[in-house]
Structures are given as structure tokens and as C-alpha cells.
Amino acid sequence: MKITRLETIRLGRHPHSLWLRIHTDDGLTGLGETSYAPRAVSALIHDQLAPLLLEQDPLDIERHWHTMFAAVNAYGFGGAETRAISAVDIALWDIAGQHTGQPIYNLLGGRSRDRIPIYNTCLSHGPNQDARTWMEGRAGQLAADLLQHGINAMKIWPFDLPPGPARAETGAPGPVHHYLDKDTLKRGVACVEEIRAAVGDKMQIAIEGNARWNLPAAIEIARALEPYNIMWLEEMIPPDNVESYARLKAESRIPLCVSERLFTRFGFRRVVEAGAADIIMPDISWTGGITETRKICAQADTYYLPVTGHDATGPVALWAAAHLMLHAPNAMNLETVRAYYNGWYNDIVTERIPINAGMLSLPEKPGLGVALRQNVFSRPDARIETSASAD
């Protein structure tokens, strides 16, 4: 079996997403995905990675990973380079599963569990306005609604919001804040208080920091939240300085979750070895695909640390992360966005991700178990590029 064609798909309506299909001479098609800077990632796939992959056996996944990584690492591997490798790697695992007739979780060594708990990141899309609900002062109402749907964990970012109507509904990236005013602190804590008043401890609450705070501000937020039984604090400061994260961890009893922004096992190594996190959160579509994220999970497990999968990136990445989280013995839960998996994800892929009563399972289908809808390729906003073997 040989790789004959690589095909990238971008959609104008989803400007952060890139999908990749890898075709073989046996008629199999593997699907991968990444997000952020899709034009740059597409160029890397076609200009740098395709020449390394065309006419090669797609089942040599480990060899391909190291070949691609060595090629891009000559110029620095972080960013679009590793996102490109991630998309390729997921697609290769999809091919391997289809070729053997097995789900990817079986190829990884089988499941450690039949289903994995999810939590809901409270974003908005279409008719599902979870972000607007909690940002407009109805966090308790949202928590009660999630519980009615069997979801007992939620993530919000109540300290990142400017006052008034200018609030963004996503945790937008931005510079580090070096001053935390008392009103911001009070508003953030009040949001958590409202959830506790409405549903008590029935709801687990994760706090997203979006890497927006300096160390003293992060410590102040952590101490203010300690009475509220918080599930974790996520990315309260940028993950670049491991020593600062270790100081934050020493100053707070709330578990720290780090960090979808880190690339490869090399990025996570210092965090794990320095004892700078309680929960390890890689993004499978950014940090190196299934091959590399599996190693990050094993690295964390060596230190008896749990892992959680990062979503909010796209439907294919969610399916890929689900396979790994069902397999990894130290998997804790998996991030999901119900506004997305009940919404635009289903415009892109052929199958709805199976979620029921706050738990995610996967069917026993070969490979990922999902494909792009055919109408994706005929959409007027589709931009498709192809690299193929010479005839």
C-alpha cells in the first residue's frame, strides 16, 4: 500500500480549521485535522511534508513522524510545523485502522474504559448560547441546564471579561495582564458563587485563564477561589516559564491544568518533571497527533498525573482525542463544546460524536469512525489543494 495523494480542505466559514485527507492506492482515505493559521499549515503539508510521504507505506507511522519532525526541526518545530505533522499523523492512524478493520483505540492496545466523562466548555454557536448565558449573569441557570442533560462539569473564564457589552464570547488571546483590579476579582468570584448557590457541589467547575495573568494576579485569583471546590485552574499564566507555574502550584490548593499550548513531549517534559502541574492537557491536533500525544500521556502517567484531552478545535480532533482518552489508563475526562457537537461539527462530518448522560463512547468502527461529508467539497467557500504522485 502506498500514499498517492494529500488533499487539504479549508472553508471560508471556518477560517481557523484545516482538514487533510490522505489517499492510498488501495482506495483508502485517512482523515486528519488541525486548527489555527490553516493557509500556513496547508503550505507546509504540500511544500515540505508531501515529498516525504508520497509513494510511502502509510502504515509506517512512527517512521513518518520522526522523518517529518526531523525535517521541520531543522528550522524550529513549534507552531504550524507541528500542527501540520498532527494532521498527517491522525490521518495515518485512520488509514491504519481502516486497513486492519479496527478502531484506533484497539490499535493503541485497546480500551482502558468503555466511555470517558466529558465536561462542557461554555461557548456559543448558533442556537446554543452557553457563553452568553453565563456572561449575562445566568451561570446558575446554565449549570442547572447542563445537569439536566447529564453533564456535571463545566468550564468558564469569568476573570477575562471586560465590564459592559464589549465582552467577547470566547477566551480571546491577548497580552498578559499585570494588574488585577478588585472589581474584576469580585465579578469573577460572583460567577462561581452563583453556580454554587444554584446547584451546590453537583457541578464541577473548571476556570480557564487563557494565559492572561501574571504570577501575583494568578495567585490572588487562586486564593479567592479556594473556598469553592474548583475542579482546576487552567492556563492562569503562560506555560513558557515552568518555574513560575511551580510557584503558583505551591501557593494554591486548587489543581493546575497545563497546557494545550505546549508542543510535543519535549514541551511537556519540564512541566511534568518540575511538578508544575496536577493535570496534563495536550491538544492532539496541535502537539503532534496521536503518536506524540500517546507519549505525552505515558510521560504523565510515569509521574502518576492524569491527562485530559483538549477540544474546541474541530470535530475530527475530537474523535481522535476520544480514541486516545478511551485507551490511556490515566485519562481523567475530555473537553467538549455542546454548542459545537450539537451544531457546526455535524455540518462537516458524517457522524455525530456519541455523547449520552455526560459520557462519551465510540462505535466499533474501523479507524476514526468518521469522514467528511461529501457536500463539504462542493461548498462555495471550499479551498482545496492537492499534492499527488507523478503519473
C-alpha positions as CSV (number, residue, x, y, z in Angstrom):
1,M,0.0,0.0,0.0
2,K,1.3,3.4,-1.0
3,I,0.3,7.0,-0.3
4,T,-0.8,8.6,-3.6
5,R,-2.3,11.9,-2.8
6,L,-2.6,14.5,0.0
7,E,-5.6,16.9,-0.1
8,T,-6.1,19.9,2.2
9,I,-9.5,21.5,2.7
10,R,-10.2,25.0,4.1
11,L,-13.6,26.5,4.5
12,G,-14.1,30.3,4.5
13,R,-16.9,30.0,7.0
14,H,-14.5,28.2,9.4
15,P,-11.3,30.3,9.0
16,H,-9.3,28.6,11.7
17,S,-9.8,25.0,10.6
18,L,-7.8,22.7,8.2
19,W,-8.8,19.2,7.2
20,L,-6.5,16.8,5.5
21,R,-7.3,13.7,3.5
22,I,-4.5,11.2,2.7
23,H,-5.4,8.8,-0.2
24,T,-3.7,5.4,-0.9
25,D,-3.5,3.2,-4.0
26,D,-5.7,0.7,-2.1
27,G,-8.6,3.2,-2.2
28,L,-8.4,4.1,1.5
29,T,-8.7,7.7,2.7
30,G,-7.5,8.8,6.0
31,L,-8.8,12.0,7.7
32,G,-6.9,14.5,9.8
33,E,-7.4,17.9,11.2
34,T,-5.7,20.9,12.9
35,S,-6.7,24.5,13.6
36,Y,-5.1,28.0,13.5
37,A,-3.3,29.5,10.5
38,P,-4.7,26.9,8.1
39,R,-3.1,28.5,5.0
40,A,0.3,28.3,6.6
41,V,-0.3,24.7,7.7
42,S,-1.6,23.7,4.2
43,A,1.6,25.2,2.6
44,L,3.8,23.2,5.0
45,I,1.9,20.0,4.2
46,H,2.2,20.4,0.4
47,D,5.6,22.0,0.2
48,Q,7.5,20.2,3.0
49,L,5.7,17.0,4.1
50,A,4.1,15.7,0.9
51,P,7.5,14.9,-0.7
52,L,8.4,12.8,2.3
53,L,5.1,10.9,2.3
54,L,4.1,10.3,-1.4
55,E,4.8,6.7,-2.6
56,Q,5.5,5.6,1.0
57,D,3.7,3.0,3.1
58,P,1.1,4.8,5.3
59,L,1.4,2.1,8.0
60,D,5.0,3.2,8.9
61,I,3.5,5.8,11.2
62,E,6.4,6.1,13.7
63,R,9.0,6.4,10.9
64,H,6.9,9.1,9.2
65,W,6.5,11.1,12.4
66,H,10.3,11.2,13.0
67,T,11.1,11.9,9.4
68,M,8.7,14.8,9.3
69,F,9.8,16.1,12.7
70,A,13.5,16.0,11.7
71,A,12.7,17.9,8.6
72,V,10.9,20.8,10.2
73,N,13.0,20.8,13.4
74,A,16.0,21.9,11.3
75,Y,14.3,25.3,11.3
76,G,12.3,25.1,14.6
77,F,9.3,22.8,15.1
78,G,6.8,24.8,17.1
79,G,3.7,26.3,15.6
80,A,2.4,25.5,12.1
81,E,5.1,22.8,11.6
82,T,3.8,20.6,14.5
83,R,0.2,21.3,13.5
84,A,0.9,20.0,10.1
85,I,2.5,16.9,11.5
86,S,-0.5,16.4,13.8
87,A,-3.0,16.5,10.9
88,V,-0.9,14.0,8.9
89,D,-0.4,11.7,11.9
90,I,-4.1,11.5,12.7
91,A,-4.9,10.7,9.0
92,L,-2.3,7.9,9.0
93,W,-3.8,6.3,12.1
94,D,-7.2,6.5,10.4
95,I,-5.8,4.6,7.4
96,A,-4.2,2.0,9.7
97,G,-7.5,1.4,11.4
98,Q,-9.4,1.1,8.1
99,H,-6.7,-1.2,6.7
100,T,-6.9,-3.6,9.7
101,G,-10.6,-3.3,10.2
102,Q,-10.1,-2.0,13.8
103,P,-10.9,1.2,15.7
104,I,-7.8,3.3,16.5
105,Y,-8.2,2.6,20.2
106,N,-7.7,-1.1,19.5
107,L,-4.5,-0.4,17.5
108,L,-3.2,1.6,20.5
109,G,-3.6,-1.5,22.7
110,G,-7.3,-1.5,23.5
111,R,-9.6,0.5,25.8
112,S,-8.9,1.2,29.4
113,R,-12.6,2.2,29.7
114,D,-15.7,1.9,27.5
115,R,-16.6,5.6,28.0
116,I,-15.0,8.8,29.2
117,P,-16.6,11.6,31.2
118,I,-16.9,14.9,29.4
119,Y,-17.0,18.5,30.5
120,N,-18.7,21.3,28.7
121,T,-16.7,24.4,27.7
122,C,-19.4,27.0,27.8
123,L,-19.0,28.6,24.3
124,S,-21.8,29.8,22.0
125,H,-22.7,28.8,18.5
126,G,-25.9,29.1,16.6
127,P,-29.0,28.5,18.8
128,N,-26.8,27.2,21.7
129,Q,-25.7,30.3,23.6
130,D,-23.9,28.9,26.6
131,A,-21.4,31.7,26.7
132,R,-23.9,34.4,26.6
133,T,-26.0,32.7,29.3
134,W,-23.2,32.7,31.9
135,M,-21.7,36.0,30.8
136,E,-25.1,37.8,31.2
137,G,-25.4,36.7,34.8
138,R,-27.2,33.4,34.5
139,A,-24.4,31.0,35.3
140,G,-26.5,29.2,37.8
141,Q,-29.2,28.7,35.2
142,L,-26.7,27.3,32.8
143,A,-25.3,24.9,35.4
144,A,-28.8,23.6,36.2
145,D,-29.5,23.0,32.5
146,L,-26.2,21.1,32.0
147,L,-27.0,18.9,34.9
148,Q,-30.4,18.1,33.4
149,H,-28.5,16.9,30.3
150,G,-26.3,14.7,32.5
151,I,-23.2,17.0,32.2
152,N,-21.7,17.6,35.7
153,A,-18.6,19.6,34.8
154,M,-18.3,22.9,33.0
155,K,-15.5,25.4,32.1
156,I,-15.8,29.2,32.2
157,W,-13.4,32.2,32.1
158,P,-15.0,34.8,34.3
159,F,-11.9,36.8,35.1
160,D,-11.1,37.6,31.5
161,L,-14.2,39.7,30.7
162,P,-14.2,43.5,30.4
163,P,-17.3,45.1,32.0
164,G,-20.3,46.1,29.9
165,P,-21.5,45.0,26.4
166,A,-18.0,44.7,24.9
167,R,-17.5,41.2,26.2
168,A,-16.1,38.6,23.8
169,E,-17.8,35.2,23.9
170,T,-14.5,33.3,23.6
171,G,-11.4,33.4,25.7
172,A,-9.6,35.6,23.1
173,P,-5.8,35.6,23.2
174,G,-4.2,38.7,24.4
175,P,-1.3,40.2,26.4
176,V,-0.6,39.3,30.0
177,H,-2.4,41.5,32.5
178,H,-0.1,42.8,35.2
179,Y,-2.8,44.3,37.3
180,L,-5.9,42.7,38.8
181,D,-8.4,45.2,40.0
182,K,-10.8,44.3,42.8
183,D,-14.0,44.7,40.7
184,T,-12.7,42.1,38.2
185,L,-11.8,39.7,41.0
186,K,-15.3,40.2,42.6
187,R,-17.1,39.7,39.3
188,G,-15.2,36.5,38.6
189,V,-15.8,35.1,42.0
190,A,-19.5,36.1,41.9
191,C,-20.0,34.0,38.8
192,V,-18.7,30.9,40.6
193,E,-20.8,31.8,43.7
194,E,-23.9,31.9,41.5
195,I,-23.2,28.3,40.3
196,R,-22.7,27.1,43.8
197,A,-25.9,28.8,45.0
198,A,-27.9,27.2,42.2
199,V,-26.7,23.7,42.2
200,G,-24.2,23.3,45.1
201,D,-21.4,20.9,44.5
202,K,-23.3,18.9,42.0
203,M,-21.4,20.8,39.2
204,Q,-17.6,20.6,38.8
205,I,-16.2,24.0,37.8
206,A,-13.0,24.5,35.7
207,I,-11.6,28.0,35.4
208,E,-9.9,28.9,32.2
209,G,-7.3,31.7,32.5
210,N,-6.3,31.9,28.8
211,A,-2.7,32.6,29.9
212,R,-3.8,36.2,30.6
213,W,-2.4,36.8,34.1
214,N,1.0,37.4,35.7
215,L,2.0,35.3,38.7
216,P,0.8,37.6,41.5
217,A,-2.6,38.0,39.9
218,A,-2.9,34.3,39.3
219,I,-2.1,33.6,42.9
220,E,-4.7,36.1,44.0
221,I,-7.4,34.5,41.8
222,A,-6.5,31.1,43.1
223,R,-6.7,32.1,46.7
224,A,-10.0,33.8,46.2
225,L,-11.4,30.6,44.6
226,E,-10.2,28.1,47.2
227,P,-13.5,28.0,49.1
228,Y,-15.5,26.9,46.1
229,N,-14.2,23.4,45.4
230,I,-12.8,24.2,41.9
231,M,-12.0,21.3,39.6
232,W,-8.9,23.0,38.2
233,L,-7.3,26.3,37.2
234,E,-6.2,26.1,33.5
235,E,-3.5,28.3,31.9
236,M,-3.6,31.0,34.5
237,I,-0.2,32.2,33.3
238,P,1.6,31.5,30.0
239,P,3.2,28.0,30.1
240,D,6.6,29.3,28.9
241,N,8.1,29.7,32.4
242,V,7.9,26.4,34.3
243,E,9.4,27.8,37.5
244,S,6.6,30.3,37.7
245,Y,4.0,27.5,37.3
246,A,5.7,25.6,40.1
247,R,5.5,28.7,42.3
248,L,1.8,29.1,41.5
249,K,1.2,25.4,42.3
250,A,2.9,25.9,45.7
251,E,0.7,28.9,46.5
252,S,-2.7,27.2,45.8
253,R,-4.6,24.1,46.9
254,I,-6.6,24.2,43.6
255,P,-5.2,21.7,41.0
256,L,-3.4,23.3,38.0
257,C,-4.1,22.1,34.4
258,V,-1.3,22.7,31.8
259,S,-1.4,23.2,28.8
260,E,-2.7,22.9,25.2
261,R,-0.2,25.5,24.0
262,L,2.8,23.2,24.6
263,F,4.3,21.3,21.6
264,T,5.4,17.6,21.7
265,R,6.7,15.6,24.7
266,F,9.7,17.9,24.9
267,G,7.4,20.8,25.8
268,F,5.6,18.8,28.5
269,R,8.7,17.2,29.9
270,R,9.8,20.1,32.1
271,V,6.3,20.8,33.4
272,V,6.0,17.1,34.5
273,E,9.5,16.8,35.9
274,A,9.3,20.2,37.8
275,G,6.0,19.2,39.4
276,A,4.4,22.3,37.9
277,A,1.0,20.8,37.1
278,D,-1.6,18.4,38.6
279,I,-3.3,17.7,35.3
280,I,-1.7,17.5,31.8
281,M,-3.8,18.8,28.9
282,P,-2.3,18.2,25.4
283,D,-4.2,19.1,22.2
284,I,-3.9,16.1,19.8
285,S,-4.3,18.3,16.7
286,W,-1.5,20.7,17.8
287,T,1.1,18.8,19.8
288,G,2.0,16.1,17.3
289,G,-1.0,13.9,16.6
290,I,-1.9,10.5,18.1
291,T,1.7,9.2,18.0
292,E,3.1,12.1,20.1
293,T,0.1,12.7,22.4
294,R,0.2,9.0,23.4
295,K,3.8,9.5,24.5
296,I,2.8,12.6,26.5
297,C,0.1,10.6,28.3
298,A,2.7,7.9,29.1
299,Q,5.1,10.6,30.3
300,A,2.4,12.0,32.7
301,D,1.5,8.5,33.9
302,T,5.1,7.9,34.9
303,Y,4.6,10.7,37.4
304,Y,1.1,9.5,38.4
305,L,-0.5,12.5,36.8
306,P,-3.9,12.4,35.0
307,V,-4.4,13.7,31.5
308,T,-7.4,15.4,29.8
309,G,-8.0,16.0,26.1
310,H,-8.4,19.5,24.7
311,D,-11.2,20.3,22.3
312,A,-12.8,23.4,20.9
313,T,-10.7,22.9,17.8
314,G,-12.8,20.7,15.5
315,P,-14.8,17.6,15.0
316,V,-12.1,15.3,13.7
317,A,-9.7,16.3,16.5
318,L,-12.5,15.4,19.0
319,W,-12.9,11.9,17.5
320,A,-9.1,11.4,17.5
321,A,-8.8,12.6,21.2
322,A,-11.7,10.3,22.2
323,H,-9.9,7.2,20.8
324,L,-6.8,8.1,22.8
325,M,-8.7,9.0,26.0
326,L,-10.5,5.7,25.9
327,H,-7.2,4.0,25.7
328,A,-4.9,6.0,28.0
329,P,-5.0,4.5,31.6
330,N,-4.5,7.9,33.2
331,A,-7.3,9.7,31.2
332,M,-9.4,11.8,33.5
333,N,-12.0,13.4,31.2
334,L,-12.4,15.0,27.8
335,E,-13.2,18.6,26.9
336,T,-16.3,19.1,24.6
337,V,-18.3,22.0,23.5
338,R,-22.0,21.2,23.2
339,A,-22.6,24.3,21.1
340,Y,-20.2,22.7,18.6
341,Y,-21.1,19.0,18.7
342,N,-24.8,19.8,18.6
343,G,-24.1,22.4,15.9
344,W,-21.5,23.1,13.2
345,Y,-19.5,19.8,13.8
346,N,-22.4,18.0,12.2
347,D,-22.2,20.1,9.1
348,I,-18.7,18.9,8.5
349,V,-18.5,15.2,9.4
350,T,-20.8,12.2,8.7
351,E,-21.3,11.0,12.3
352,R,-22.4,12.7,15.5
353,I,-20.0,12.1,18.3
354,P,-21.8,9.6,20.7
355,I,-22.4,11.5,24.0
356,N,-25.0,10.4,26.5
357,A,-25.6,11.5,30.1
358,G,-22.3,13.2,30.3
359,M,-20.2,10.3,28.9
360,L,-18.6,9.8,25.6
361,S,-18.2,6.4,23.9
362,L,-17.2,5.4,20.4
363,P,-18.6,2.8,18.0
364,E,-16.5,-0.2,17.0
365,K,-15.9,1.2,13.5
366,P,-12.5,0.9,11.7
367,G,-10.1,3.9,12.0
368,L,-11.5,7.1,13.4
369,G,-15.1,6.1,12.5
370,V,-15.9,9.3,10.8
371,A,-15.4,11.1,7.5
372,L,-16.0,14.5,5.9
373,R,-19.5,15.0,4.4
374,Q,-19.4,14.9,0.6
375,N,-21.1,18.3,0.3
376,V,-18.0,19.9,2.0
377,F,-16.1,19.6,-1.2
378,S,-18.7,21.4,-3.3
379,R,-19.3,24.3,-0.9
380,P,-18.6,27.7,-2.5
381,D,-16.3,28.6,0.4
382,A,-14.2,25.5,0.0
383,R,-10.5,25.9,-0.9
384,I,-8.9,22.5,-1.8
385,E,-5.2,21.9,-2.6
386,T,-3.7,18.6,-3.7
387,S,-0.3,17.0,-3.9
388,A,-0.1,13.8,-5.8
389,S,2.3,11.2,-7.0
390,A,3.7,11.6,-10.5
391,D,1.8,9.6,-13.1
